Amino acid sequence: MKIYDNPGRDQWKSLCQRAKATENKQVEETVTAILKRVERDGDRALSELASEIEKRDVTGGFKVEESEFEAAASRISASLKEAIEVAVKNISSFHQAQLPREIIVETFPGVTCLQRPVAIEKVGIYIPGGTAPLFSTVLMLALPARIAGCSKVVMCTPCDSEGHVADAVLYAARRCGVSEVFKIGGAQAIGAMAYGTETVPAVNKIFGPGNRYVTTAKQLVGSTTVAIDMPAGPSEVMIVADSTSCPDYVAADLLSQCEHGSDSQGMVICDTMELALEIESATKRQAAMLPREEYIAKSLSNSRIIVLPNRSDMLAFANRYGAEHLILSIDEPMVAASQITAAGSIFIGNYSPESAGDYASGTNHTLPTSGWAHSYSGVNIDSFMRKMTIQKLTRRGLEGLGNTIIKMAEAEGLAAHANAVSIRLENGN
């Protein structure tokens, strides 16, 4: 992890660069071929791909049976169940408060316009199952879907070579009311939910993180077939620190994100070289004690500590970067937060670790990465809903607004549009 001492603004662009994935063309070609097979051959393609990629026999089928849910629940400890209940309560409370209301406005005498929120009928969620079974992501996606009123929630997640899905993932899925769970991972899972197969229902929108193959599959089907939550990339955190911060806390937050994967990125912005060196030392010390040290070491090679003595420059750099997670461990952090214009989620002060948002504070941890925070929100209740507009014009309303509509239609050369109004106004009934 390199330290940069007061870099000029002409260097900021390069310092904001994320780790770039290699072999993107090869990944896209592989994913395209997989998606075509799933669209064409359905379940047969899923079975063949499980054998080819995972070396796994799926003669028993893909769908998780009731007995598997029950067995998983019996193996989950009481303490973990209690922890999940606390998280469920907090996540549900925050997302319940986000439910939109119907809007009714009389825009003109006799002209009433409505905006009505409507749940997306069928949603699919993808839960990674590689180096860490992310059962917390089940809570973050399935709970808002249920609160929004989605009638069907389908989940795909990888399993081990014996066909077992992580117990906590199954327990969380059942607790959150997921309709059906399928033991399918990778790009083929995205294809199954996008196109539908004999076993897996097609959905209207797909949510969830994943590796490069999953992310590429989401982007490809998202451009042609089905909606997706957002573009996604490797996880990232930025910590803005000053003399009021604790170097050990900063290091711990940095490492908690770096352990996600080798292409994750941690960024620290601080105001003195002395603090930068203290954070660097604390990071090395803590990293040596963590079990995922291999991932962390590679991630730290993509990470940076940047010294910017001026507070306004620190916040300007944070806005330029647009972090997935932004931790403000500085004096008057709420004042600083009011000046932030691009971040997936902000964590305030020394006692708001990024882990809180990942698990149980109540906010959603499915957030825009790779600078997409400049234009995308994180997942929220609106992600699972559509807004339909409705208008009702009375005879009086059309008479009052009709000439405006006719003039505009005629100016655009659309005579049929104008006629649709004038024919009504000429009719005395």
N, C-alpha and C positions, 0 to 999 in steps of 0.2 A: 504494500500500500504506500503510494508516493505522497509526499507533502509538497504542496505548491504555496509559496510565500508571496502573497499579495499580487496575483497575476493581473495583468491589464485586461480591460474588457475585450480587447482584440483576441484574447486567448479563451474567453468564456465558451465560445461555440465548441471548440475541441474538448474542453473540459467537461462539457455536458453530454458528450457522446456516450452511449451505452455500449456494452459488449456486443460485438457483431457476430451473429451466428455464421458459421462457415457452411459450405455445401448447400446453400439455399436452393439452387437450381435442382440439385439431385433430390432434395426433400420434396420439392413441389412435384417433380415427375413421379416419384414413388407414391405420393398421396393421391395424385390425379388418377393413377392406375388403380389404386385401391378403391377410390370412390366409384369409378366406372364399373368395377366388378360388383360392388355392393348394389349399385343401382340396377344392374342387369340381372344378377343372379340371386339377390336376396340372401336368404338363410344359407344357401349352399356356399355362397362366397364367404359368409361369416365363418362357417365351419372350416373351409379350406384355409382361410387366413389365420385362424386360431392354430391350425396345425403347422402352417408354414412359418409363422412369425413367433408364436408362443410355444410351439412344440407340444400342444395340448389337445387331447381328445375331447370332443364336445358331444359325444353320443347321447349324453344325458340332457342335452338342451342348454339354452342360455339363461332361461328365466330362473330367478331365485324362488325356491319353493317355500311354503309356509313353515315347514319343519326347520328350514335353515334360519329363518328369522327367529324362531323360538329358541333354537340351540344357541344362536349368537347372544340373545338376551340373557340366557341362563349363565353365560360365561362372563358377562360384563360385571365388574365389581360394583358393589353398592355405592362406593365413593365416587366412581366415575359417573354412574347414573345420576347421583345428586348434583355433580358438577354440570352435567348436560342440562339438567332441569333449570339450574340457575341461568345458564346461557340461553336456553329456550325462552325463559321468562323475559330476560332483558332484550333479546333480539326481537321478540314478538311485540313487546311494549313500544319499542322505538319505531318499528315498521307499521304497527297498527295506527300510530299517530300520523303517519304519512298518507293515509288513505285520502284520495282527492274527493271533493264534493262536486255535485252537478252545478253548473253555472247557467243561469237563465237571465237574459238581458233583452229588454225591448229596445232595439237599436233605433227604431223609427216608429211612429204611430201605426199600429197594426202589423208590425214586423217583429216577431219574437225569435231570438236565436238561443240555442242551448248547446252546451258542451257536456257530454255525458261520458264518464269513465266506464270502461267495459274491460273485464279481465280477458287476457289472452286464453283461449280455450285449452290448448294443449302445449305444454312446455317440456323440454328435455333438459336434463342436467347431467353434466359429465363430471365425475369425481375421480381424480387421478389415484392410482394405487401403486405407484412405483416405490421410491425409497421411503415415503411417508404416507400412510393412508389418511387422507385429509377428511376425516369425518366432520370436522368443523365446517367445511364447505357445504356439506349436506344441510346443516342448519341455516347457513347464510343464503341458500338458494331455495330450499324446499319450504321454509317457514314463510318468506314473503310471497311465494307462489300460492300457498294455502290462504294467507290473509287476503291477498288480492282477489281470490275466488276462482283461480284456474281450476277447471274441472278435471284435468288429467295431468299428472306430473310423472314423467317417465325418467328413469335414471339408468345410465350405463356406467360401469366401473370395471376395471380389470380384476382378475382373480389370480390366485397362485396356480402352480402347476397341477395341484390336486383339485382345482375348481372351487376353492374357498375364497370368499370375500371377507375382508377384515371385519371382525365382530362389531367393532364400534361403528363402522360405516353402515352395516345392516341395522344395528340398533337405532342409529340416528335417523335412517330412512323411514323405519317403521314409526318412530316417535313423531316424525314430521308429516306423516300422511302421504308419503310417496306411493303412487298407484302401483307401479311395477318396477322391479329392479332386474337388470340384465347383466350377465357376466361377459361384458364385451369392452375391450379397451382400444386405445389408439384411434387412428383415422377411421377405421372401419366402424367404430361406435358412432362417430359423428355422421358418417354416411347412412348408417341404419336409422338414426333418428331423423335425418333430413329426408330420406327417400321413403322410408318404411320398408319392412320386409314381411314375410309371412308371420313372423313372431313379434317383431318390434314395431310399434305404431309410429307413424310419421307424426312429427310435431310442428308447431307453428314458429317456435323460437327455441334456440339452443343456448344454454348458459354453461359456464364453468371453465376452469383453467386446464392446462395440459402442457405436454412437451411440444417440441417444434412440429411434430407430425400432427398432433391434435390441433394446434393453433392454425397451421396451414390448412387443414381440412375445414375448420370453421370458417376461415376467410374465403375459401373456394365455394363452399355451399352457400355462404352468406351473400355472395355476389350473384347467385343464380336461383336458389331454391328456397331458402328459409332464412328468417332473421336470426341474428346472433346478438349476444349481450354487448360486446365491444371488442376492438382489437386487443390483443394481449401479448405480453412478452415476459421476459424474466422478471422476477420480483426485485424491488428496489426500495431503499430507504434513504432519506436525507435527514441529518440531524444538525440543527443550528444551535451552537453552544457558545457561551461566554463565561465570565468568571462566576456566575451563579450556578453553573451546571456542575455535575459530579462526573469526572472523567471515567470512573468505573461504570456509571450508568450509561454514558454515551457509548462506551465500548460494548457493553452488553446488548444495547439496542442495535448497534451495527452488526454484531455477530448473529443476533437472532434472525436477521434477514438474510445474511450471507449463508446460513446453513441450509436455506431452501434448495440451492443448487449451485453448480460451478459457474453458471453464467449470471447469477444474481449480482447486484451492485449495491455497495454502501457508500454514501457520500457524507462527509462531515464538513461543515462550514464553521470556523471559529475565528476569534478576533485576535489571538496572539499565538506566536510560535511556541511559547512555553506551554500553553494549553494543548496545542497540536501534538507536541512531543509526549505529554502526559497521556493523552488519549491513545496515541500509537503504542506506548508502553503497556497500557492497560489492555489494549486489544490483543497484543501478542501474548500476554500472560494468560488471559482468559481463553484464548483460542487453543492454547496447548492443553487445556483441561477438558475440551469438549469432544464428544464421541464422533461428530461428523467433521473432523478436522480436515479431511481430504477435500470435501466440498468447500469448506470455509477458506482453505488456502488458495484455491483457484479463484473463488469469488473475490477475495481480498486483492488479488492481482488486478481485478477490474475496478477496484475501489480507490477513493482519493480523500485526502484531507486538504482543504483549501483554507488558507489564512487570509481573511479580509478584515482589516482593522476597523473599517467603517461599517456601522450597523446598517445603513441604507444600502450599501453594496451587498451585505450578507443577504438581505431580503430580496434585493433585485436578482441576485444569482439564484436564489431559491425559486423565484418566479420564472426565471429563464429555464431552469431545469425541469420544473413541473413534475415533482416526485409522486410516486404512488403513495408512499407514506412520508409525511413530513413531521418531524418532532421538533418543537420549539422549546429548547431548554435554555432560555435566556430571560433576562430581566423584562418584566412586563410582557409576558408572552401573548396575552389576549390582545394587547395593542398591536403587536407584530402580526398576529393572525388576521387582524382586520386589513392588513396591507398585502396579504397573500391573495393572488388571483389565480394561481394554478397549482392544485395539489389534489390527489385522490382523497386523502383523509389527513386531518391535522391532529396532532397529539400535543397537548398543552402542559408544559412544566415538567419538573423532575419526577413526578409520580404518575405519569401517563405513558407507560411503555407501549410500544407498537403491539406487543403480545396481547394487550387488553382488547384492542380492536380486532385482532385475529380471532379471538375466542368468545369473549363474554361481556364486553361493555354494552353492546347493543347495536353499534354501527355495523355496517356490512363490510366484510373484508374483500369482496370481489371488486377490485379497483382498477382504474386505467393505469397502464405502465408505459414505458418508452416515450414519455412526453405527451401521451394522449390526454393527460389531465388538462391540457390547454383547451380541449374541445369535447371531452366526454366526462360524464358523471360516473361515479361508482354505481354498482347495482343498488337499486332502491325499489320501493313499491311501484313506482311508475314504470319500471323496467318490465313488469308483468302485466301492464295494462295498456289499453289503447284509449284514445280520446275521440269519440264520434261527435260530429256536430249535427244539429237538427235545426231546421228553420220552418216557421209557420207564418204565412202571410194571409191576412184576411183580405176581403175584397177592397176594403178601405186602404189597407196597407199597400196592395198592388197598385191601386189608383194613385196613391201618393208617391210611390217609388218608381212606377212604371216608366215615366218619361226619362228618368235617369238611366235606367237599364237599357231602354231603346237607343238612346243617344250613344251610349258606350258601345253597344253591340254594332250599331251602324258604323261607328268610327273604326272598328276593327274589321269591317267588311263581313260580318257574320249575320246575314239577313234572317236566317232561321231562328237565331237567338232572339232577335228583335220581334219576330212574328209570334214567338211563343208567349210574349207579353201582350202585344197589340191585339191578338185574336181574342184574348180574355177580356180586355178592356172594351173591345167593340161589341162583345156579347153582353147584352143587358142582364142576363141571368147570373 
